[in-house]
């Protein structure tokens, strides 16, 4: 195997993970859907 292969792969993983986490923080959170009963007398 090439020298520093695992180190390079780890660096790529860390940079991709950081980019994903940064993108994830800016996504809007989904609002929970409230289910209304069909008959309110129940």
N, C-alpha and C positions, 0 to 999 in steps of 0.2 A: 504494500500500500504506500501511497504517497505520504511524505512527511506532513504533519499537521493537518491531516484530513479531518480528524474528529474535531479539532479546534475550529477549523473553518466552518464545518457543518453546524457547530454549536453557535458560532457568531451569526450565521445566516438565520438560524432558528430564532435567536434572541432579537434580531432586527425585525423579522417578520412578526414576531409576537408583540413587540412594542408598537409596531404600526397598527396591528389589529386591535390592540387595547386602546390606542388613541382614537381610532375610528369608532370603536364600540361606545366610548364615553359620550360621543356627540349624537348618537342615535336617539330618537324620541322613544320614550317608554310606552309600550302599548297600554291603553286604558282598559281596565276590566269591563266586560260587558255585563250589565245588570239584566237579569231575566225577570220580566214582569209576569205575574200569574195571569192566566186568561180570565179568570173570574175573581174579582177582588173581594167578593163576599166570603171566599174560603179563607 
